Amino acid sequence: MDDATLAGVGALFVFMRGAKIRGDQDLKTMTADDLRNTVIVGVSAQTGFSGPLLQGMKNIDLVLLALEKKRRARSRMEPILEVC
């Protein structure tokens, strides 16, 4: 595995752990492909992008897309939270 691929797999792992998509025990047993496929399914559900389109992306780009989607969702919630 080259450095860029390793960095992308690390980004998938850190994203899934930070977002609490999977617990530590589950993450320890997941392969790089498992991590990638899990993120692809989640990003597809949130964005409506097709699986084949997402499968063509690098791991780091998948994480950036997922983070952008989370950031936008959170920014839409801020006005609601301020009213409460």
N, C-alpha and C positions, 0 to 999 in steps of 0.2 A: 504494500500500500504506500503510495507516495505521500508527501507532506500535505498537499492540498486535499487529497481524499481523506486522510486522517483528520485534518482540521474540520472538514465537513461532517464526518461521523461524530466528532467531538461536539460540534455545534448541535447536531440532532439530539445527542444524549443530554446535553446541558439544557436545551430547550424543553425536552420532554420532562426532565426532572423538575426544572423551575416552574413549568406550567402545571405540574402535578398530573400529567397525562398518564404516567405509570409510576408505581412505587419503586423504591430502590431494589427490592428483591426481584421484581419483574425486569427492571432494566439490566440487572446483572446477567440475566439469562438470554437477553435479546441479542441477535446478531445485527450486524450493520444493515443488512437487508430488512430485518424486522423493524428496526428503528425508522428507516427510510419509508417503508410501506405504511407504517402507522401515521407518520407525519403527512404523507401523501393523502391518505384517506381523510384525515382531519382537515387539511387545507382544501381538499376538493369539496367537502361538505360545507365549509365556511365561505368559499369563493364561487363555487359552481364551475370551477375550471375542471376540464376533463382529466382523467387519470393519465392517458397517454401524454398530454401536454405537460403535466407535472412530472411524469417519469423522465421526461427529456431534460429536466432541470438538474443543476448541481445541488448537492445537499445544502450548501451554504445559502443558495438562492431560495430553497424551500423554507429554510428557517427564517430568512429575512422576510419572505412573503407572509409566513405565519405571524411573525412579530408585528408586521405592519397591520395585519388584520386585527390583531389584539389591541394595538394602539388606537386604531380608528374606532373600534367598538367601545373602548374605555373613554375616549374623548366625547363620544355621543352620550355616554352615561353621565358625564360630569355635570351638565346643567340639571339633570334629574336629581342627582345626589345633593346639589346645592339647595334645591327646593325643600328637600326632606328635613 
